[in-house]
């Protein structure tokens, strides 16, 4: 019996009941009501989660979560909580450790069937059947249940990966060395501000900065503000790889973040010292501001930072950072107001001004169409992302339908109206 249950006799009694049920019927033959009831019991009775938290985990991403992701505080830590439930269940009852791949395949098959049957009304009735199928494909791909059957494309991707592997390794090595050098420059700036460096030292730093910027930027980034970049690079305190790794390991999930937060609240912010450097002062003031926030908001901030490690960790491999941005870049940008080229009958931008025929063909616009540049939230239907929006709508509708079915099945199981074994 796990030590966490020693003070919970009723939970121990329930543990024995669940164990007997597993002995009587293999877990992979359980009904939906039984499996939902087991996870519900682990979440609330064993892990001490609130019913509100369990309901949110069961429902997945609902409309309220989407609205909050547009700039307000987002409910975080749910992925860690779901992992906790799975870890505890498979630790107490190892026989419930079903193959993840089997679950994903079954989920994808059920999803494809149910979306077609139960959620078709959520789609715009004026859309063509081809657009509907494309939306479902995008949805399945976002859930990891869709694989491209085009073997030629896979072969090409493999060859491309093999050719770029050496280049990625070289880039990672070069940026890694530059990041280590950056810490040395920061330590020097802490001892003596850049403004007081001699001409030779400034020249060496400027040369180093030029090389660093050329490594981490692209031609699409436009002109780089050298002075602002220098101030941004040197304003942060120096940190070694070991200390950096130690910090990021403490915010990798909500459980670790809570431990770190308790330690920070107990220690408090350090007192200002006479010889305090500018970077140390900046860190102290930032910590004071952070500690003045409510506990729940502090925890959300830490977990959010942990989630964004590939973006924020200077020591993170550049090739992995690029992969992260390619996969989640659109999600991170969603809701931010960015410049977009939109169709506007009164606009002053013509097709000739754009000059990209392939783009025009892809968007099916006429040669006399006019455009203008507007600030529009990224990820909205206002600039041609309707398919993406419908995919999210389908996903939310699917979660609502799936959660409702699970709650109904659990209620019938607890009342004895649904058997343990799937018939």
C-alpha positions in Angstrom: 0.0 0.0 0.0 1.5 3.4 -0.9 2.5 5.5 2.1 0.4 8.4 0.8 -2.7 6.3 1.7 -1.7 5.4 5.3 -4.0 8.1 6.8 -6.9 7.2 4.4 -8.6 4.0 5.5 -11.6 4.4 3.2 -9.2 5.0 0.3 -7.3 1.8 1.2 -10.6 -0.1 1.3 -11.5 1.3 -2.2 -8.0 0.3 -3.3 -8.7 -3.3 -2.4 -12.1 -3.2 -4.2 -10.5 -1.9 -7.4 -7.8 -4.6 -7.1 -10.4 -7.3 -6.9 -12.1 -5.9 -10.0 -8.9 -6.1 -11.9 -8.4 -9.7 -10.9 -11.9 -10.6 -12.0 -11.8 -8.8 -15.4 -8.7 -7.7 -17.4 -8.4 -3.9 -17.7 -8.5 -3.9 -21.5 -12.0 -5.5 -21.2 -13.4 -2.8 -18.9 -16.3 -0.6 -19.9 -15.9 3.2 -20.3 -17.8 3.7 -17.1 -15.4 1.5 -15.1 -12.2 3.0 -16.5 -13.5 6.6 -16.0 -14.5 5.8 -12.4 -11.1 4.4 -11.6 -9.3 7.5 -12.9 -11.8 9.7 -11.1 -11.1 7.9 -7.9 -7.3 8.2 -8.3 -7.6 11.9 -9.1 -9.8 12.9 -6.2 -9.2 10.3 -3.5 -5.6 9.4 -4.0 -4.1 12.6 -5.5 -6.5 15.0 -3.7 -7.6 16.9 -6.7 -10.7 19.0 -6.6 -13.8 17.9 -8.5 -13.5 21.1 -10.5 -10.0 20.1 -11.6 -11.1 16.5 -12.5 -14.0 17.8 -14.6 -11.6 20.1 -16.5 -9.2 17.3 -17.2 -12.0 15.1 -18.4 -13.4 17.9 -20.6 -10.1 18.9 -22.2 -9.8 22.2 -24.0 -13.2 24.0 -23.7 -14.4 27.3 -25.1 -13.5 29.0 -21.8 -9.8 27.8 -22.2 -9.7 29.1 -25.8 -11.0 32.5 -24.7 -8.5 32.7 -21.8 -5.6 31.8 -24.2 -6.2 35.1 -26.0 -4.1 37.1 -23.5 -5.6 36.3 -20.1 -4.2 33.9 -17.6 -4.4 30.3 -19.0 -5.2 27.3 -16.9 -1.9 25.5 -16.7 -0.5 22.3 -15.3 -3.3 20.0 -16.7 -0.9 18.0 -18.7 1.2 17.3 -15.6 -1.9 16.4 -13.6 -3.0 13.9 -16.3 0.5 12.4 -16.3 0.2 12.1 -12.5 -3.1 10.2 -12.8 -1.5 7.8 -15.3 1.6 7.4 -13.3 -0.2 6.6 -10.1 -2.6 4.2 -11.8 0.1 2.2 -13.5 2.2 2.2 -10.3 -0.6 0.9 -8.1 -2.2 -1.3 -10.8 0.6 -2.2 -13.3 -1.9 -4.3 -15.3 -3.6 -1.1 -16.5 -0.5 0.0 -18.4 -2.0 -0.4 -21.9 0.1 0.4 -24.9 0.0 4.1 -25.7 0.0 3.4 -29.4 -3.0 1.1 -29.1 -4.9 3.9 -27.2 -4.0 6.5 -29.8 -5.1 4.2 -32.7 -8.4 3.5 -31.0 -8.9 7.1 -30.1 -8.2 8.2 -33.6 -10.6 5.7 -35.1 -13.4 6.6 -32.6 -12.7 10.3 -33.2 -13.0 10.0 -37.0 -16.2 8.0 -36.7 -17.9 10.2 -34.1 -17.0 13.5 -35.7 -18.6 12.4 -38.9 -21.8 11.2 -37.1 -22.2 13.5 -34.1 -20.5 16.8 -34.7 -21.3 17.5 -38.4 -23.7 20.2 -37.4 -20.8 22.2 -35.9 -19.5 22.8 -39.5 -20.5 25.7 -41.7 -23.3 24.2 -43.8 -22.1 26.3 -46.8 -18.7 24.6 -46.9 -18.0 22.0 -49.5 -17.5 18.3 -48.7 -13.9 18.7 -49.7 -13.3 21.4 -47.1 -15.0 19.3 -44.4 -12.7 16.3 -45.1 -9.7 18.6 -45.0 -10.7 20.1 -41.7 -11.1 16.6 -40.2 -7.7 15.6 -41.6 -6.1 18.6 -40.0 -7.8 17.8 -36.7 -6.6 14.2 -36.7 -3.1 15.4 -37.6 -3.1 17.8 -34.6 -4.2 15.0 -32.3 -1.4 12.7 -33.5 -3.8 10.1 -34.9 -3.1 10.8 -38.6 -0.2 9.6 -40.6 0.7 10.5 -44.1 0.5 7.5 -46.4 2.6 9.1 -49.1 5.8 6.9 -48.9 7.6 9.0 -51.4 7.2 12.1 -49.3 8.5 10.2 -46.2 11.5 9.1 -48.1 12.2 12.6 -49.3 11.9 13.9 -45.7 14.3 11.2 -44.5 16.9 12.1 -47.1 16.5 15.8 -46.3 16.9 15.1 -42.6 20.1 13.1 -43.2 21.6 16.0 -45.3 20.7 18.7 -42.8 21.9 16.6 -39.7 25.5 17.6 -40.1 24.6 21.2 -40.6 22.4 21.2 -37.5 25.2 19.7 -35.4 27.7 22.3 -36.6 25.2 25.1 -35.9 24.5 23.7 -32.4 28.2 23.6 -31.6 28.9 27.1 -32.9 25.9 28.7 -31.0 26.8 26.7 -27.9 30.3 28.2 -27.9 28.9 31.7 -28.5 26.5 31.3 -25.6 29.4 30.3 -23.3 31.2 33.4 -24.5 28.1 35.5 -23.8 28.3 34.6 -20.1 31.9 35.8 -20.0 31.0 39.1 -21.6 28.1 39.5 -19.0 30.5 38.9 -16.1 32.8 41.5 -17.5 29.9 43.9 -17.9 28.9 43.3 -14.2 32.5 44.3 -13.2 32.7 47.3 -15.5 29.7 48.6 -17.5 30.1 48.5 -21.3 30.3 52.3 -21.5 33.5 52.3 -19.4 35.3 49.6 -21.5 38.3 50.6 -23.5 38.2 50.9 -27.3 39.9 47.6 -27.9 37.5 45.6 -25.7 34.5 47.3 -27.2 35.8 46.4 -30.7 36.2 42.8 -29.7 32.7 42.6 -28.2 31.2 44.3 -31.3 32.9 41.8 -33.5 31.6 38.9 -31.3 28.1 40.4 -31.3 28.1 40.6 -35.1 29.0 36.9 -35.4 26.4 36.0 -32.7 23.6 37.9 -34.5 24.5 36.4 -37.8 24.1 32.9 -36.3 20.7 33.4 -34.6 19.0 35.7 -37.1 17.7 35.3 -40.7 17.2 37.6 -43.6 13.5 37.7 -42.8 14.3 39.4 -39.4 15.1 42.7 -41.1 17.6 45.2 -39.8 18.9 44.5 -36.4 19.2 47.3 -33.9 22.8 46.9 -32.7 22.6 49.1 -29.6 19.3 47.6 -28.4 20.7 44.1 -29.0 23.8 44.8 -27.0 21.8 46.2 -24.1 19.5 43.2 -24.1 22.4 40.7 -24.2 24.4 42.4 -21.4 21.4 43.3 -19.2 21.0 39.7 -18.0 23.2 38.1 -15.3 25.8 35.5 -16.3 24.8 31.9 -15.6 26.6 28.6 -16.1 25.2 25.5 -17.8 24.8 23.5 -14.5 22.9 26.3 -12.8 20.7 26.8 -15.8 19.9 23.1 -16.0 19.2 23.0 -12.3 16.6 25.8 -12.7 14.8 24.3 -15.7 14.6 20.9 -14.0 12.6 22.6 -11.2 9.9 24.0 -13.6 9.5 21.0 -15.9 6.1 20.3 -14.4 3.7 21.7 -11.8 4.8 19.4 -9.0 8.4 20.6 -9.2 7.3 24.1 -9.8 5.3 24.0 -6.5 8.4 22.9 -4.6 10.5 25.7 -6.1 7.8 28.2 -5.4 7.6 27.2 -1.7 11.4 27.6 -1.4 11.3 31.1 -3.1 8.4 32.3 -0.9 10.2 31.0 2.2 13.5 32.7 1.4 12.0 35.9 0.0 13.9 38.5 -2.1 17.5 39.4 -1.0 18.2 42.8 0.6 19.9 45.3 -1.7 23.7 45.7 -1.2 26.0 48.6 -1.6 28.0 47.1 -4.5 24.9 45.7 -6.2 25.4 45.4 -10.0 22.8 46.5 -12.4 21.9 43.0 -13.4 21.7 41.9 -9.8 19.4 44.8 -9.1 17.2 43.9 -12.0 16.9 40.3 -10.8 16.1 41.4 -7.2 13.4 43.8 -8.4 11.9 41.2 -10.7 11.8 38.7 -7.9 10.2 41.2 -5.5 7.5 41.8 -8.1 7.0 38.1 -8.7 6.7 37.4 -4.9 4.0 40.1 -4.6 1.7 38.2 -6.9 -1.0 35.8 -5.6 0.1 32.2 -5.1 -1.9 30.7 -8.0 -0.6 33.3 -10.4 2.9 32.7 -9.3 2.5 29.0 -10.0 1.0 29.7 -13.4 4.0 31.9 -14.3 6.5 29.2 -13.3 4.8 26.4 -15.2 4.4 28.7 -18.3 8.1 29.4 -18.1 8.8 25.7 -18.0 6.6 25.1 -21.0 8.5 27.7 -23.0 11.9 26.4 -22.1 12.9 25.9 -25.8 12.3 29.6 -26.4 13.7 31.0 -23.1 16.7 28.7 -22.3 19.8 30.1 -23.8 21.6 26.8 -23.5 18.9 24.9 -25.4 20.1 23.2 -28.6 19.3 25.5 -31.5 18.2 22.7 -33.8 15.7 21.6 -31.1 14.6 25.2 -30.7 13.9 25.5 -34.4 11.9 22.2 -34.3 9.8 23.5 -31.4 9.0 26.8 -33.2 8.1 24.9 -36.4 5.7 22.8 -34.4 4.2 25.3 -32.0 5.0 28.7 -33.5 1.4 29.2 -34.8 0.1 28.3 -31.3 2.4 30.8 -29.6 1.4 33.6 -32.0 -2.3 33.0 -31.7 -4.1 36.1 -30.4 -1.2 38.4 -31.1 -2.0 41.3 -33.3 0.3 41.1 -36.4 0.4 42.8 -39.8 -1.5 40.9 -42.4 -2.2 41.4 -46.1 -6.0 41.3 -46.5 -8.4 41.8 -49.4 -9.7 45.3 -49.3 -11.7 46.9 -52.2 -10.5 50.3 -51.0 -6.9 49.2 -50.5 -3.9 50.7 -52.4 -1.9 47.5 -52.8 -2.4 45.7 -56.1 -1.6 42.3 -57.4 1.4 43.7 -59.3 2.7 45.2 -56.1 2.8 41.8 -54.4 4.6 40.1 -57.3 4.1 36.5 -55.9 2.1 34.6 -58.5 2.2 31.3 -56.6 0.7 33.0 -53.6 -2.1 34.6 -55.7 -2.9 31.2 -57.3 -3.0 29.5 -53.9 -5.4 32.1 -52.5 -7.6 32.1 -55.7 -7.6 35.9 -56.1 -8.3 37.8 -59.3 -5.8 40.0 -61.0 -7.7 43.1 -60.2 -8.0 42.4 -56.5 -6.8 45.1 -54.1 -5.3 44.7 -50.7 -4.3 46.6 -47.6 -2.2 45.8 -44.5 -4.1 45.6 -41.3 -3.3 44.6 -37.7 -5.3 41.4 -37.1 -5.1 38.9 -34.2 -3.2 35.8 -35.5 -5.3 32.7 -35.8 -8.7 34.3 -36.4 -11.1 33.8 -39.4 -10.6 37.4 -40.4 -7.6 36.6 -42.7 -8.3 33.2 -44.2 -7.7 30.9 -41.3 -11.3 29.6 -41.2 -10.2 25.9 -41.7 -7.9 26.2 -38.7 -10.7 27.8 -36.6 -13.2 25.0 -37.6 -10.6 22.4 -36.7 -10.4 23.9 -33.2 -14.2 24.1 -33.0 -14.4 20.4 -33.9 -11.8 19.6 -31.3 -13.7 21.4 -28.6 -17.0 19.8 -29.7 -15.4 16.4 -29.6 -14.0 17.0 -26.1 -17.5 18.1 -24.9 -19.1 15.1 -26.4 -16.5 12.6 -25.2 -16.5 14.0 -21.6 -20.3 13.9 -21.5 -20.3 10.3 -22.6 -17.7 9.4 -20.0 -19.6 11.1 -17.2 -22.8 9.4 -18.2 -21.1 6.0 -18.3 -19.4 6.5 -15.0 -22.7 7.4 -13.3 -24.4 4.3 -14.7 -21.4 2.1 -13.5 -21.6 3.5 -10.0 -25.4 2.8 -9.9 -24.8 -0.7 -11.0 -26.5 -0.2 -14.4 -23.3 -0.7 -16.4 -21.2 -3.9 -16.0 -17.5 -4.0 -15.4 -16.7 -6.0 -18.5 -17.3 -4.7 -22.0 -19.9 -6.9 -23.7 
